[in-house]
Amino acid sequence: MLKTEQGPVRLKPTKLYQEIVVSESERKNQKLKLQKNWLAQYKKDPNMYRKAVTQAMSIAACDVQLEDLKNPKYFTTEEQEVMRSKANVAESQRTLEVKKEGMLNGNAHVAVTRFGPTAHVEAGPTHLTKHMLKKRSKKTSMMKTRYFFIEQGKLMVFHHNRENCKAKILKLEDARAVLEDKNTRKRDGASEDFASGFQFRIKLEVAERTHGPMYLYTDDYTQCKIWERAIRISSFMKQASDRDTLRTVVNLMRGVMQRKGWEALFTYARKLLDIQKTIQQFSRKLMAGGKWLPGWNKMIHEYGKQKEAEEQRLESMAKGMMHMRRMLDSIQTGSVQTKKPAEVRRGVVDSIHSHFRHYKNSQVHDRLYPLGSKTNTRIQQAKNGLKMDACFRSTELETILRLTLYDMQDFSNNPTVFQCRQAAYSEVSTDCIPVHVNVSDSLSMLSFAQRMHDEGMTNLTRADWANFVNLDQISSVVLHSERIFDIPVAPKKNLVIRSESASGPWMTIYGPRICWGRRLNEHVDFETAEKTHNVLGSNWEDSYAFAKALATGGATKWFTVAVSVTALNFPKTQEKDPNDFLEKLKGSKNDKDGPAEEMYMVVHILGHRFLSPKMAVNAAAVEGRFEAEVPVPSHTALSCLDDSEISLEFIEIFSSGARRTVWAGKTELWKVFAEEEAYELQDRVKHLMKSGGGEKRQNV
């Protein structure tokens, strides 16, 4: 306190205590201040005591991390500075604040480790080894040999090295021990000579022996240090309870180390037995011949080739070193005339020119050498991107968990526990629309954004405004996949293909595989708008039945779909619509590519692609049978193939070699096998060139 004319003033600011609600406490609305003796009410409940302490320490850790985020000086390395961008710092602050708020309100889960009872370890039998002790006799002043060991803070001295000898007990409470080395005894000022055959000793002085020190001999320096430490500890443990406590701790540690030693020994023995068994099995199969013998012979042959190549490399290296040595000797003796600097410089320039021409020819052959200022490499082309039609389908986190997890209780209680800190893809789904696709500057993600009609808005199609997929999440790429149908503007119309995307092949990029033989069906109640999720397909036991059958050589199950084409008939199309946008482009295209001469049919079934023979446009005729099969774990997995589609495409080939799809259609597999009514596929096939809306397209 500081006394002033206005009154006393506090020099220290008023301390503010945080208030928290202990998680899972019976008194949920009671707030406790973090001050002295705030855990007094939990002394009788060890679990709640540990939970309260852990919760308080978690709040303090959140405060420390928030304080570090405010001070950029703590970011020492360049990698940390990159990771601590404004967006990452803001996201980390929000996460820490939410976690701290949950801890303060008692809503967050606090994990506390519960320790079980300590196993009782019995003290083993004490068979201590006796070591040699030298001392001078009080009566004759001659060196006498005795034997000793240290136990419970006392020195047990024996006249003989036999088991049943009476011991003289000397207390080590006020003892003084000094470690002496035979090599440095003169420098250290040792008065007594060392006993023959020993390198180290302990000079011990006890209160009960006033006429001279005793010498404890050993050849092990570690043993000598242990004695010195034991004597020093004995001077502090003057009470019997301290010695009993130390003995109990030593016995516990000895029991634990003995158990761990046996476990390690058993583990090593099992590994040796497994290796021996594997070698025996391999030897029997190798001696039996069969398919193992060619592989063994090939391995021996490859090993011999590698060893021979290594010997040749060492031999050529030795020859080169000998040649260099002879050349240096010749230069030193003057028998060989050295080259002038100008000749050496000219040879280096010629070598550089030769290597550059070789590099340029190889790069030009691979189309990687920039021949002009406007030439872009493939990496630059990928970063600039292309404008194309694309469709994106993503799976939400909840759908993935329902397909992969056996129990959704953990996700229902805490939905954020399965979320990643950084998203690997955009959780959106788009129809087939014109987009701009490019690779990011860091070559880490594939970005796609809808094309802007306004020229001033083209910069918005970059990565900051685009959806993305990390390149390391791409599992496979399928070329010449089936075409994607988009949804027309008019409601309640069939799926169609945009006429602008009639030319060119399609490719499909897949992400990581989620599961085998399973599909999630979502049903929405029209009255209550409640969503119901049902997992269709194989159960948990049969998901990997096909993989197990392949591994064990068992019987596998396959699902086969066969499509037979018996007749083909194209109706006469309507007259050209003058307002049709594609017809305006078609006139210019036909003038450049010429008329269509041939056409062929493409069928997609269960991910398989089939091509029919080429045929004339005026006399189109296709007959054949297309069969595709896929492996299934069990018969229950057939329900996951209901949404698989069968698609048809008829593609024209112009005289210039250009190709364009004119008729296309697809249908789901469950509609083909439906029992309610006969299904006609030709109702779903449309003519793409007669585009003007859903009703203006021509049916097959």
GIWOGI-V976184 format. One record per helix or strand of 2 or more residues. SS is the DSSP state (H for helix, E for strand). FROM is the first residue (numbers start at 1). TO is the last residue. If there is no record, write none. Layout:
ss=<SS;SS>
from=<FROM;FROM>
to=<TO;TO>
//
This chain:
ss=<E;E;E;E;H;H;H;H;H;E;E;E;E;E;H;E;E;H;H;H;H;H;E;H;H;H;E;E;H;H;E;H;E;H;E;E;E;H;E;H;E;E;E;E;H;E;E;H;H;E>
from=<2;7;19;32;40;46;72;78;86;131;143;154;168;176;185;200;214;221;240;291;341;378;386;397;409;415;430;445;455;463;467;471;476;499;507;518;531;545;557;581;596;608;615;624;635;645;659;669;681;686>
to=<4;9;20;33;42;70;74;83;105;136;151;158;171;181;188;205;218;234;288;333;365;384;392;404;413;418;439;450;461;465;470;473;479;501;510;524;537;552;565;593;605;611;616;632;641;654;668;672;684;687>
//
